[in-house]
Amino acid sequence: MTASAPVRSRLGAASLLGAGILFLVYPVLRPYSDETTMEGARAMASSAWMVAHLSAVAGFILLTLGLLGLHQVLGRPLTLRAVVVTWIGAGLTLPYYGAEVFGLNVIARRAVQAQDVSLLELANEFRYGPAAVTMFGSGLVLLGVGAVMAAVAVWRSGALPRWSALPLAAGFVLFLPQFFATPALRIAHGVLIAIGGVWLGVALWRARRIP
């Protein structure tokens, strides 16, 4: 490594650790209910809803910074491609999360105030709109591809434990399917990403030299 590489590796490591923790906070704090009912409206109108989704937003940002730190340490073309793909994926994903955090929260609060559950139809119009779903789905697919590319680069590098990036890659490959799972499985998915972020972050923190 160069003299600045340990600093870069530790900044990247801290970003991965933070991302892992935040992606666990997201499903743990997120309230679960039938979101076509008044109970669902109260859930989406809650502060827990906003904190949970903002945790995911911050997690996506830290993930991209963590992979940039990984690239700065490994210096492989594949890690650079992983960074680019992941950044594009995050860019396509975050607008949807922004609407979930703020737009759905406003709609749900109006529904609760008016005691009119029909207002929640606006939430479904947003969530399942063709443009929104296409952007969101494409973004999550790219995030999965970028995480897999990073895992392959780590496996080949010999600088970090071979398996250290695989749980994180698995977590992002499963990010889209987990939305159709039960709350318990969604929390388990958060645990998987947390393990992946912590493991890769610790490995990056301990990195000393690049062959």
C-alpha positions in Angstrom: 0.0 0.0 0.0 0.9 3.6 -0.3 1.1 5.8 2.8 -2.5 7.0 2.3 -3.9 3.6 1.6 -4.5 2.6 5.3 -6.5 5.8 5.7 -8.6 5.1 2.6 -9.1 1.5 3.6 -10.4 2.5 7.1 -12.7 5.2 5.7 -14.1 2.5 3.3 -14.3 0.0 6.1 -16.2 2.4 8.3 -18.6 3.1 5.5 -19.2 -0.6 5.0 -19.7 -1.1 8.7 -22.2 1.7 8.8 -24.1 0.5 5.8 -24.4 -3.0 7.3 -25.8 -1.7 10.5 -28.3 0.7 8.8 -29.6 -2.0 6.5 -30.4 -4.0 9.7 -32.1 -0.9 11.3 -34.3 -0.5 8.3 -36.3 -3.8 8.5 -36.2 -3.9 12.3 -37.7 -0.4 12.8 -40.0 -0.5 9.8 -43.6 -1.0 10.9 -45.4 -3.9 9.2 -49.2 -4.0 8.6 -51.7 -4.2 5.8 -51.0 -0.9 4.1 -54.4 -0.7 2.5 -56.0 -0.3 5.9 -56.2 2.5 8.5 -53.7 0.6 10.6 -51.3 0.7 7.6 -51.9 4.4 7.2 -50.9 4.9 10.8 -47.8 2.9 10.2 -46.8 4.9 7.2 -47.6 8.2 9.1 -45.3 7.2 12.0 -41.8 8.5 12.8 -40.6 4.9 12.8 -41.5 4.6 9.1 -39.4 7.7 8.3 -36.4 6.7 10.4 -36.4 3.2 8.9 -36.5 4.4 5.3 -34.0 7.1 5.9 -31.7 4.5 7.4 -31.9 2.6 4.1 -31.2 5.8 2.2 -28.1 6.4 4.3 -27.1 2.7 3.9 -27.1 3.0 0.1 -24.9 6.1 0.2 -22.4 4.4 2.6 -22.4 1.3 0.5 -21.2 3.2 -2.5 -18.5 5.0 -0.4 -17.4 1.7 1.0 -17.0 0.1 -2.4 -15.0 3.2 -3.5 -12.7 2.6 -0.5 -12.4 -1.1 -1.6 -11.4 0.0 -5.0 -8.8 2.5 -3.7 -7.2 -0.4 -1.8 -7.4 -3.2 -4.3 -7.0 -1.0 -7.4 -8.5 -3.6 -9.7 -10.4 -2.7 -12.9 -13.2 -4.9 -11.7 -13.6 -3.0 -8.4 -13.8 0.2 -10.4 -16.6 -1.3 -12.6 -18.3 -2.4 -9.4 -18.2 1.2 -8.0 -19.7 2.6 -11.2 -22.4 0.1 -11.5 -23.3 0.4 -7.8 -23.4 4.2 -8.0 -25.8 4.1 -11.0 -27.9 1.5 -9.1 -28.1 3.7 -6.0 -29.0 6.7 -8.2 -31.9 4.8 -9.7 -33.1 3.4 -6.4 -32.9 6.5 -4.1 -35.8 8.5 -5.8 -38.2 5.7 -5.0 -37.0 5.6 -1.4 -37.4 9.4 -1.1 -41.0 9.1 -2.2 -41.5 6.3 0.3 -40.0 8.4 3.1 -41.8 11.7 2.4 -44.6 11.2 -0.1 -46.2 8.2 1.5 -45.8 9.7 4.9 -47.7 12.8 3.8 -50.5 10.7 2.1 -50.8 8.5 5.2 -51.0 11.4 7.6 -53.8 12.9 5.5 -55.6 9.6 5.5 -55.4 9.4 9.2 -56.5 12.9 9.8 -59.5 12.5 7.4 -60.1 8.9 8.5 -60.4 8.1 4.8 -58.5 4.9 3.9 -59.3 5.5 0.2 -56.5 8.1 0.1 -54.1 5.3 0.4 -54.9 4.4 -3.3 -52.5 7.3 -4.1 -49.7 5.4 -2.5 -50.3 2.4 -4.7 -50.5 4.7 -7.8 -47.0 5.8 -7.0 -45.6 2.5 -5.9 -46.8 0.6 -9.0 -46.4 3.2 -11.6 -44.5 1.9 -14.6 -41.7 4.5 -14.5 -41.3 4.2 -10.7 -41.2 0.4 -10.7 -38.8 0.2 -13.7 -36.4 2.7 -12.1 -36.5 1.0 -8.7 -36.2 -2.5 -10.1 -33.4 -1.6 -12.4 -31.5 0.2 -9.6 -31.7 -2.8 -7.3 -30.6 -5.2 -10.0 -27.6 -3.0 -10.7 -26.8 -2.8 -7.0 -26.8 -6.6 -6.9 -24.6 -6.8 -10.0 -22.1 -4.3 -8.5 -21.9 -6.2 -5.2 -21.3 -9.4 -7.0 -18.5 -7.8 -9.0 -16.9 -6.5 -5.8 -17.1 -10.0 -4.3 -15.4 -11.5 -7.3 -12.7 -8.9 -7.1 -12.1 -9.6 -3.5 -12.0 -13.4 -4.1 -9.4 -12.9 -6.8 -7.3 -10.3 -5.0 -5.6 -12.4 -2.3 -5.5 -9.2 -0.2 -8.7 -9.9 1.8 -10.3 -13.1 3.0 -11.9 -14.7 0.0 -15.3 -15.1 1.5 -15.5 -11.7 3.1 -17.6 -10.0 0.4 -19.9 -12.9 -0.4 -22.6 -12.3 2.3 -22.9 -8.7 1.3 -23.2 -9.7 -2.4 -25.9 -12.3 -1.5 -27.8 -9.7 0.5 -28.0 -7.3 -2.5 -28.8 -10.0 -4.9 -31.8 -10.8 -2.6 -32.7 -7.2 -2.0 -35.5 -7.1 -4.6 -37.0 -10.6 -3.8 -37.1 -9.8 0.0 -39.8 -7.2 -0.5 -42.2 -10.1 -1.2 -41.2 -12.0 2.0 -42.7 -12.0 5.5 -41.5 -9.5 8.1 -39.4 -12.2 9.8 -37.6 -13.0 6.5 -37.1 -9.3 5.8 -35.4 -8.9 9.1 -33.3 -12.0 8.4 -32.3 -10.3 5.2 -31.2 -7.2 7.1 -29.1 -9.5 9.4 -27.4 -11.0 6.3 -26.5 -7.6 4.9 -25.3 -6.5 8.4 -23.1 -9.6 8.6 -21.8 -8.8 5.1 -21.1 -5.2 5.8 -19.4 -5.9 9.1 -17.3 -8.8 7.8 -16.0 -6.9 4.7 -15.6 -3.7 6.7 -13.4 -5.5 9.3 -11.4 -7.2 6.6 -10.8 -3.9 4.9 -9.8 -2.2 8.1 -7.2 -4.9 8.8 -5.8 -4.9 5.2 -2.1 -4.2 5.3 -0.7 -4.8 1.8 -1.8 -5.5 -1.7 0.1 -8.2 -3.6 
